[in-house]
Amino acid sequence: MSGSEERPHAELWAQVQAWLEEWWDPDLTVDAWWKAVAAAGWTAPHLSEEQGGRGLSRRSQTVVRSAFAKFGALLPPGGLGLLMAAPTILTQGTPEQVDRLVPPILEGQVNWCQLFSEPGAGSDLAGLTTRATRDGDKWIINGQKVWSSMAMTSDFGMLLARTDFDVPKHRGISWFAFPLDQPGVTIRPLREMTGQAVFNEVFLDDAVVDDADLIGGEGNGWAVTQTTLHFERTGIGAGGSHAAFPDPGPKGGMLGLRAGDAARIEPPSSKLTLGFEDVVELAQRTGRASDPSIRQALATLYAFTETGRWNALRGRAEAARGGGQSVASTGKLSQTRIVKLAAKLGMDILGPHGLLADADGVDGGVYAEAMVFSPASSIYGGADEIQRNIIGERSLGLPREPAPDRDRPFGEVLRSYGG
Ligand SMILES: Cc1cc2nc3c(=O)[nH]c(=O)nc-3n(C[C@H](O)[C@H](O)[C@H](O)COP(=O)(O)OP(=O)(O)OC[C@H]3O[C@@H](n4cnc5c(N)ncnc54)[C@H](O)[C@@H]3O)c2cc1C
């Protein structure tokens, strides 16, 4: 983090430094360290004190993480639980659900994945066909999810399932805090063009979830989903760097490590997306910073990055007033543009040499990998076209897209996939 990030938050920065001087102990286990960090409210300082935070601004989370990194201490836990599940449960859950499900996320004890997309339901998420059937105080789940990032290392899924096929599609969906470690769940990795297998297919065959883990009420899952997607898009729009690292939960493999050793592990996500500072540093190091075409592209990237940051600030202000949906979509689009331009610029700076991967490549093939990953930014968190639809309809007041099946009972809608 640059000095310019540090200065406006000097007081908070100093507070974190003082706390770390007293508490950072590299010989603690990661498990013990994260519990101490959560108890002090540093995992999610923007939450209220009673929710486990410190009642600070949303921006404070990034400042705190930067201060931890600069000090050399292991960062607070990351993961999709922190980015999406915790704020969703805090917004839509009962006090009992909040008390039971949120603290383990803040303490890094569990990892979460997002079980939304299906083979026949991505952009048209409300067309999902995974079925939840009530059985006493439990629900039986049957169906298939796909593109489920990090499901292999997760303990819980944010699961969307249809609890009523007799009402229009947006009304029959429910949102569950779904435990993944059970016989009815099969998780299969999918290899991506980056060579990694972060994605998974998740098959649900008579899987079970307690009614107590239904968040936001039966049939209200679409409204709950909007909350989750809002936090996903604002997280991505703000750079989303703390989304996944350090990996929480027993399957993340960090809990038993010595905290001092874990602090030296490089975040894998840094290999996937580049930002302005990365490419400026690369241009300077390789002597390409004086090339006029590179300078021009760097200036464009800087402008995108700054407007993205202003948009994120506007989003936070609007969210505090209870709005901000289309600002979240603008932010997501803006971040996509940044990720793609930075990846292309890395290639322009390096030339053909930049295409070499892994050990043969520059800096371990970071730039080649970022280039190959960058198209994904137009898809995850809702495709670019969908973000533009949201901005058009909700912000600009344009007519809604025709949706002839919107008001029909979902069971009567013609569909090519799912039961
Ligand atoms: C890196 C990555 C991580 C992901 N992680 C997860 C995850 O953890 N959990 C999860 O549930 N999902 C995840 N996804 C899935 C992602 O949410 C979906 O891929 C996305 O919503 C698009 O759905 P789809 O792939 O079914 O494409 P489709 O919906 O079939 O879209 C295909 C194309 O048609 C366009 N299109 C569709 N409808 C419209 C329309 N109405 N108007 C204009 N254009 C339209 C789309 O923009 C797109 O270009 C991830 C995806 C990626 C790339």
The ligand as an ORCA input file, in Angstrom:
! r2SCAN-3c Opt
* xyz 0 1
  C     -13.982    -16.808    -12.510
  C     -15.437    -17.122    -12.260
  C     -15.856    -17.473    -10.990
  C     -17.195    -17.815    -10.764
  N     -17.544    -18.203     -9.495
  C     -18.818    -18.560     -9.256
  C     -19.194    -19.034     -7.943
  O     -18.364    -19.142     -7.034
  N     -20.472    -19.390     -7.732
  C     -21.425    -19.295     -8.708
  O     -22.584    -19.601     -8.415
  N     -21.114    -18.875     -9.972
  C     -19.834    -18.517    -10.264
  N     -19.480    -18.108    -11.528
  C     -20.478    -18.181    -12.600
  C     -20.967    -16.841    -13.089
  O     -21.753    -16.200    -12.117
  C     -21.758    -17.109    -14.386
  O     -20.843    -17.674    -15.328
  C     -22.363    -15.844    -14.921
  O     -23.435    -15.425    -14.126
  C     -22.872    -16.026    -16.399
  O     -23.698    -17.136    -16.484
  P     -23.479    -18.247    -17.613
  O     -22.033    -18.696    -17.541
  O     -24.532    -19.279    -17.434
  O     -23.641    -17.502    -18.994
  P     -25.018    -17.152    -19.729
  O     -25.992    -16.624    -18.746
  O     -25.432    -18.329    -20.536
  O     -24.573    -15.967    -20.670
  C     -23.914    -16.181    -21.920
  C     -23.747    -14.828    -22.602
  O     -25.042    -14.271    -22.918
  C     -25.163    -12.969    -22.359
  N     -26.531    -12.752    -21.863
  C     -27.271    -13.598    -21.118
  N     -28.460    -13.046    -20.819
  C     -28.468    -11.808    -21.381
  C     -29.419    -10.748    -21.411
  N     -30.591    -10.860    -20.788
  N     -29.099     -9.618    -22.087
  C     -27.896     -9.486    -22.709
  N     -26.960    -10.483    -22.716
  C     -27.239    -11.615    -22.063
  C     -24.187    -12.939    -21.202
  O     -23.794    -11.633    -20.882
  C     -23.037    -13.788    -21.741
  O     -22.209    -12.998    -22.562
  C     -18.145    -17.764    -11.806
  C     -17.733    -17.393    -13.103
  C     -16.393    -17.085    -13.338
  C     -15.975    -16.721    -14.731
*
